Every structure is written in structure tokens, then in C-alpha cells.
Amino acid sequence: MIMEKAFEFLSKHKDVAFATVEQDKPKIRVFQIMKQKGHILVC
């Protein structure tokens, strides 16, 4: 059930941000979610 919710969320949200702090400064990384269809990666 949890994995189904996670996959549903990821299918609707193509970009996600991951925020951390390094040396007392915020750092944000944006990732694009890719999916695999056979041997091909798709957005």
C-alpha cells in the first residue's frame, strides 16, 4: 500500500527537490524522476 502511494505520487510529480545544509548554508538539489520502460528511460 505504501509503495503504491509512492508510485502514484511520483507519476504525478516529475520534479522533486532535496534540501540540506552544508557549512551552515542551505543547498537545494532538484531531481527529475525517470521511469524505465523496457530498456528505455522516460520522464
C-alpha distance matrix in Angstrom:
0.0 3.8 5.5 5.1 6.4 8.7 10.0 10.6 12.4 14.4 15.4 17.0 18.6 20.8 22.6 21.4 23.8 23.9 26.6 28.6 32.1 34.7 38.2 37.6 36.8 33.5 32.1 29.5 28.1 26.5 24.3 23.7 20.4 21.4 19.7 21.1 22.4 24.4 26.8 26.7 25.0 24.4 23.5
3.8 0.0 3.8 5.4 5.2 6.3 8.7 9.9 10.6 12.4 14.3 15.7 16.5 18.8 20.0 18.3 20.5 20.4 23.0 24.8 28.3 30.9 34.4 33.8 33.0 29.8 28.5 25.9 24.7 23.3 21.4 21.1 18.1 19.6 18.5 20.3 22.1 24.3 26.3 25.9 23.8 23.3 22.1
5.5 3.8 0.0 3.8 5.4 4.9 6.1 8.5 9.7 10.4 12.1 14.3 15.2 16.8 18.3 17.1 19.5 19.6 22.6 24.6 28.2 30.5 34.1 33.9 32.9 29.6 27.8 25.2 23.4 21.8 19.4 18.8 15.5 16.5 15.0 16.6 18.5 20.5 22.5 22.2 20.2 19.9 19.1
5.1 5.4 3.8 0.0 3.8 5.4 5.2 6.1 8.6 9.9 10.5 12.6 14.3 16.3 18.4 17.8 20.7 21.4 24.5 26.9 30.6 33.0 36.7 36.3 35.0 31.5 29.7 26.8 25.0 22.9 20.5 19.3 15.9 16.7 14.9 16.6 17.8 20.1 22.5 22.1 20.2 19.4 18.5
6.4 5.2 5.4 3.8 0.0 3.8 5.5 5.0 6.1 8.6 9.9 10.9 12.3 14.9 16.6 15.7 18.4 19.2 22.1 24.6 28.3 31.0 34.6 33.9 32.5 29.0 27.5 24.5 23.1 21.1 19.2 18.3 15.3 17.0 15.9 18.3 19.8 22.6 24.7 23.7 21.4 20.1 18.6
8.7 6.3 4.9 5.4 3.8 0.0 3.8 5.4 5.1 6.2 8.6 10.1 10.5 12.5 13.9 12.7 15.4 16.0 19.1 21.6 25.3 27.8 31.5 31.0 29.6 26.1 24.4 21.4 19.7 17.9 15.7 15.1 12.1 14.0 13.4 15.9 18.1 20.8 22.4 21.4 18.8 17.8 16.2
10.0 8.7 6.1 5.2 5.5 3.8 0.0 3.8 5.4 5.1 6.1 8.7 9.9 11.3 13.5 13.4 16.6 17.7 21.2 23.8 27.6 29.9 33.6 33.4 31.7 28.2 26.0 22.8 20.7 18.3 15.7 14.2 10.8 11.7 10.4 12.8 14.6 17.4 19.3 18.2 15.9 14.8 13.6
10.6 9.9 8.5 6.1 5.0 5.4 3.8 0.0 3.8 5.5 5.2 6.6 8.8 11.2 13.8 13.9 17.3 19.0 22.2 25.2 28.9 31.5 35.2 34.6 32.7 29.1 27.2 23.8 22.0 19.3 17.1 15.4 12.3 13.6 12.5 15.2 16.4 19.6 21.7 20.2 17.9 16.0 14.3
12.4 10.6 9.7 8.6 6.1 5.1 5.4 3.8 0.0 3.8 5.5 5.4 6.2 9.2 11.0 10.7 13.9 15.7 18.7 21.8 25.5 28.2 31.9 31.1 29.2 25.5 23.7 20.3 18.8 16.2 14.5 13.3 10.8 13.1 13.1 16.3 18.1 21.4 23.0 21.2 18.3 16.4 14.0
14.4 12.4 10.4 9.9 8.6 6.2 5.1 5.5 3.8 0.0 3.8 5.4 5.0 6.5 8.6 8.8 12.4 14.3 17.7 20.8 24.6 26.9 30.6 30.2 28.1 24.5 22.3 18.8 16.7 13.9 11.6 10.0 7.1 9.3 9.6 13.0 15.2 18.5 19.7 17.8 14.7 12.9 10.6
15.4 14.3 12.1 10.5 9.9 8.6 6.1 5.2 5.5 3.8 0.0 3.8 5.8 6.8 10.1 11.5 15.3 17.6 21.1 24.3 28.0 30.2 34.0 33.6 31.3 27.7 25.3 21.7 19.4 16.3 13.8 11.3 8.4 9.5 8.9 12.1 13.5 17.0 18.7 16.5 13.8 11.5 9.3
17.0 15.7 14.3 12.6 10.9 10.1 8.7 6.6 5.4 5.4 3.8 0.0 3.8 6.4 9.3 10.9 14.5 17.3 20.4 23.9 27.5 30.0 33.6 32.8 30.4 26.6 24.6 20.9 19.1 15.8 14.1 11.9 10.0 12.0 12.2 15.6 16.9 20.5 22.0 19.5 16.7 13.8 10.9
18.6 16.5 15.2 14.3 12.3 10.5 9.9 8.8 6.2 5.0 5.8 3.8 0.0 3.8 5.7 7.1 10.8 13.7 16.8 20.3 23.9 26.3 29.9 29.2 26.7 23.0 20.8 17.1 15.4 12.1 10.7 8.9 7.9 10.7 12.1 15.8 17.8 21.3 22.2 19.6 16.2 13.7 10.3
20.8 18.8 16.8 16.3 14.9 12.5 11.3 11.2 9.2 6.5 6.8 6.4 3.8 0.0 3.8 6.8 10.4 13.4 16.8 20.2 23.7 25.6 29.3 29.0 26.2 22.6 20.1 16.3 13.9 10.3 8.3 5.6 5.1 7.8 9.9 13.6 15.8 19.3 19.6 16.7 13.2 10.7 7.1
22.6 20.0 18.3 18.4 16.6 13.9 13.5 13.8 11.0 8.6 10.1 9.3 5.7 3.8 0.0 3.8 6.9 10.2 13.3 16.8 20.1 22.1 25.7 25.3 22.5 18.9 16.3 12.5 10.3 6.7 5.6 4.5 6.0 9.4 12.4 16.0 18.6 21.9 21.8 18.9 15.1 13.2 9.7
21.4 18.3 17.1 17.8 15.7 12.7 13.4 13.9 10.7 8.8 11.5 10.9 7.1 6.8 3.8 0.0 3.8 6.8 10.0 13.5 17.0 19.3 22.9 22.4 19.9 16.2 13.9 10.2 8.4 5.7 5.3 6.5 7.5 11.2 14.0 17.6 20.6 23.7 23.6 21.1 17.3 15.9 12.7
23.8 20.5 19.5 20.7 18.4 15.4 16.6 17.3 13.9 12.4 15.3 14.5 10.8 10.4 6.9 3.8 0.0 3.8 6.4 10.0 13.4 15.7 19.2 18.6 16.1 12.4 10.1 6.5 5.5 4.3 6.1 8.9 10.6 14.2 17.3 20.7 23.9 26.7 26.3 23.9 20.1 19.0 15.9
23.9 20.4 19.6 21.4 19.2 16.0 17.7 19.0 15.7 14.3 17.6 17.3 13.7 13.4 10.2 6.8 3.8 0.0 3.8 6.8 10.4 12.7 16.4 16.1 14.0 10.6 8.4 5.7 5.2 6.3 7.8 11.1 12.5 15.8 18.7 21.8 25.3 27.9 27.3 25.2 21.5 21.0 18.4
26.6 23.0 22.6 24.5 22.1 19.1 21.2 22.2 18.7 17.7 21.1 20.4 16.8 16.8 13.3 10.0 6.4 3.8 0.0 3.8 7.1 9.9 13.4 12.6 10.5 7.1 5.7 4.3 6.4 8.7 11.1 14.5 16.2 19.5 22.5 25.6 29.1 31.6 30.9 28.9 25.1 24.6 21.9
28.6 24.8 24.6 26.9 24.6 21.6 23.8 25.2 21.8 20.8 24.3 23.9 20.3 20.2 16.8 13.5 10.0 6.8 3.8 0.0 3.8 6.6 10.1 9.6 8.4 5.9 5.3 6.4 8.5 11.6 13.8 17.4 19.0 22.1 25.0 27.8 31.4 33.7 32.8 31.0 27.4 27.3 24.9
32.1 28.3 28.2 30.6 28.3 25.3 27.6 28.9 25.5 24.6 28.0 27.5 23.9 23.7 20.1 17.0 13.4 10.4 7.1 3.8 0.0 3.8 6.6 5.9 5.3 4.5 5.7 8.5 11.2 14.6 17.0 20.8 22.6 25.6 28.6 31.3 35.0 37.2 36.1 34.3 30.7 30.7 28.3
34.7 30.9 30.5 33.0 31.0 27.8 29.9 31.5 28.2 26.9 30.2 30.0 26.3 25.6 22.1 19.3 15.7 12.7 9.9 6.6 3.8 0.0 3.8 5.4 5.3 6.4 6.7 10.2 12.2 16.0 18.3 22.1 24.1 26.7 29.9 32.3 36.0 37.9 36.5 34.8 31.4 31.7 29.6
38.2 34.4 34.1 36.7 34.6 31.5 33.6 35.2 31.9 30.6 34.0 33.6 29.9 29.3 25.7 22.9 19.2 16.4 13.4 10.1 6.6 3.8 0.0 3.8 5.5 8.4 9.7 13.4 15.7 19.5 21.9 25.7 27.8 30.4 33.6 36.0 39.7 41.6 40.0 38.4 35.0 35.3 33.2
37.6 33.8 33.9 36.3 33.9 31.0 33.4 34.6 31.1 30.2 33.6 32.8 29.2 29.0 25.3 22.4 18.6 16.1 12.6 9.6 5.9 5.4 3.8 0.0 3.8 6.8 9.5 13.0 16.0 19.5 22.3 26.0 28.1 31.1 34.3 37.0 40.6 42.7 41.4 39.6 36.1 36.0 33.6
36.8 33.0 32.9 35.0 32.5 29.6 31.7 32.7 29.2 28.1 31.3 30.4 26.7 26.2 22.5 19.9 16.1 14.0 10.5 8.4 5.3 5.3 5.5 3.8 0.0 3.8 6.4 10.0 13.2 16.5 19.6 23.2 25.6 28.6 32.0 34.8 38.3 40.6 39.3 37.2 33.6 33.4 30.8
33.5 29.8 29.6 31.5 29.0 26.1 28.2 29.1 25.5 24.5 27.7 26.6 23.0 22.6 18.9 16.2 12.4 10.6 7.1 5.9 4.5 6.4 8.4 6.8 3.8 0.0 3.8 6.6 10.2 13.3 16.4 20.0 22.3 25.5 28.8 31.8 35.2 37.7 36.6 34.4 30.7 30.2 27.5
32.1 28.5 27.8 29.7 27.5 24.4 26.0 27.2 23.7 22.3 25.3 24.6 20.8 20.1 16.3 13.9 10.1 8.4 5.7 5.3 5.7 6.7 9.7 9.5 6.4 3.8 0.0 3.8 6.7 10.2 13.2 16.8 19.3 22.2 25.6 28.5 32.0 34.3 33.1 30.9 27.2 26.9 24.4
29.5 25.9 25.2 26.8 24.5 21.4 22.8 23.8 20.3 18.8 21.7 20.9 17.1 16.3 12.5 10.2 6.5 5.7 4.3 6.4 8.5 10.2 13.4 13.0 10.0 6.6 3.8 0.0 3.8 6.6 9.9 13.3 15.9 19.0 22.4 25.5 28.9 31.4 30.3 28.0 24.2 23.6 20.9
28.1 24.7 23.4 25.0 23.1 19.7 20.7 22.0 18.8 16.7 19.4 19.1 15.4 13.9 10.3 8.4 5.5 5.2 6.4 8.5 11.2 12.2 15.7 16.0 13.2 10.2 6.7 3.8 0.0 3.8 6.5 10.1 12.7 15.6 19.1 22.0 25.4 27.8 26.7 24.3 20.6 20.2 17.7
26.5 23.3 21.8 22.9 21.1 17.9 18.3 19.3 16.2 13.9 16.3 15.8 12.1 10.3 6.7 5.7 4.3 6.3 8.7 11.6 14.6 16.0 19.5 19.5 16.5 13.3 10.2 6.6 3.8 0.0 3.8 6.8 9.8 12.8 16.4 19.5 22.7 25.4 24.5 21.8 18.0 17.1 14.3
24.3 21.4 19.4 20.5 19.2 15.7 15.7 17.1 14.5 11.6 13.8 14.1 10.7 8.3 5.6 5.3 6.1 7.8 11.1 13.8 17.0 18.3 21.9 22.3 19.6 16.4 13.2 9.9 6.5 3.8 0.0 3.8 6.4 9.2 12.7 15.8 19.1 21.7 20.8 18.3 14.5 13.8 11.3
23.7 21.1 18.8 19.3 18.3 15.1 14.2 15.4 13.3 10.0 11.3 11.9 8.9 5.6 4.5 6.5 8.9 11.1 14.5 17.4 20.8 22.1 25.7 26.0 23.2 20.0 16.8 13.3 10.1 6.8 3.8 0.0 3.8 6.3 9.9 13.1 16.1 19.0 18.3 15.4 11.6 10.4 7.6
20.4 18.1 15.5 15.9 15.3 12.1 10.8 12.3 10.8 7.1 8.4 10.0 7.9 5.1 6.0 7.5 10.6 12.5 16.2 19.0 22.6 24.1 27.8 28.1 25.6 22.3 19.3 15.9 12.7 9.8 6.4 3.8 0.0 3.8 6.8 10.3 13.3 16.3 16.2 13.7 9.9 8.8 6.4
21.4 19.6 16.5 16.7 17.0 14.0 11.7 13.6 13.1 9.3 9.5 12.0 10.7 7.8 9.4 11.2 14.2 15.8 19.5 22.1 25.6 26.7 30.4 31.1 28.6 25.5 22.2 19.0 15.6 12.8 9.2 6.3 3.8 0.0 3.8 6.8 9.9 12.7 12.4 9.9 6.1 5.5 4.7
19.7 18.5 15.0 14.9 15.9 13.4 10.4 12.5 13.1 9.6 8.9 12.2 12.1 9.9 12.4 14.0 17.3 18.7 22.5 25.0 28.6 29.9 33.6 34.3 32.0 28.8 25.6 22.4 19.1 16.4 12.7 9.9 6.8 3.8 0.0 3.8 6.6 9.7 10.3 8.2 5.5 5.2 6.1
21.1 20.3 16.6 16.6 18.3 15.9 12.8 15.2 16.3 13.0 12.1 15.6 15.8 13.6 16.0 17.6 20.7 21.8 25.6 27.8 31.3 32.3 36.0 37.0 34.8 31.8 28.5 25.5 22.0 19.5 15.8 13.1 10.3 6.8 3.8 0.0 3.8 6.1 6.7 5.6 4.5 6.2 8.7
22.4 22.1 18.5 17.8 19.8 18.1 14.6 16.4 18.1 15.2 13.5 16.9 17.8 15.8 18.6 20.6 23.9 25.3 29.1 31.4 35.0 36.0 39.7 40.6 38.3 35.2 32.0 28.9 25.4 22.7 19.1 16.1 13.3 9.9 6.6 3.8 0.0 3.8 6.0 5.3 6.3 7.1 10.2
24.4 24.3 20.5 20.1 22.6 20.8 17.4 19.6 21.4 18.5 17.0 20.5 21.3 19.3 21.9 23.7 26.7 27.9 31.6 33.7 37.2 37.9 41.6 42.7 40.6 37.7 34.3 31.4 27.8 25.4 21.7 19.0 16.3 12.7 9.7 6.1 3.8 0.0 3.8 5.6 8.2 10.1 13.6
26.8 26.3 22.5 22.5 24.7 22.4 19.3 21.7 23.0 19.7 18.7 22.0 22.2 19.6 21.8 23.6 26.3 27.3 30.9 32.8 36.1 36.5 40.0 41.4 39.3 36.6 33.1 30.3 26.7 24.5 20.8 18.3 16.2 12.4 10.3 6.7 6.0 3.8 0.0 3.8 6.9 9.9 13.6
26.7 25.9 22.2 22.1 23.7 21.4 18.2 20.2 21.2 17.8 16.5 19.5 19.6 16.7 18.9 21.1 23.9 25.2 28.9 31.0 34.3 34.8 38.4 39.6 37.2 34.4 30.9 28.0 24.3 21.8 18.3 15.4 13.7 9.9 8.2 5.6 5.3 5.6 3.8 0.0 3.8 6.4 10.2
25.0 23.8 20.2 20.2 21.4 18.8 15.9 17.9 18.3 14.7 13.8 16.7 16.2 13.2 15.1 17.3 20.1 21.5 25.1 27.4 30.7 31.4 35.0 36.1 33.6 30.7 27.2 24.2 20.6 18.0 14.5 11.6 9.9 6.1 5.5 4.5 6.3 8.2 6.9 3.8 0.0 3.8 7.0
24.4 23.3 19.9 19.4 20.1 17.8 14.8 16.0 16.4 12.9 11.5 13.8 13.7 10.7 13.2 15.9 19.0 21.0 24.6 27.3 30.7 31.7 35.3 36.0 33.4 30.2 26.9 23.6 20.2 17.1 13.8 10.4 8.8 5.5 5.2 6.2 7.1 10.1 9.9 6.4 3.8 0.0 3.8
23.5 22.1 19.1 18.5 18.6 16.2 13.6 14.3 14.0 10.6 9.3 10.9 10.3 7.1 9.7 12.7 15.9 18.4 21.9 24.9 28.3 29.6 33.2 33.6 30.8 27.5 24.4 20.9 17.7 14.3 11.3 7.6 6.4 4.7 6.1 8.7 10.2 13.6 13.6 10.2 7.0 3.8 0.0
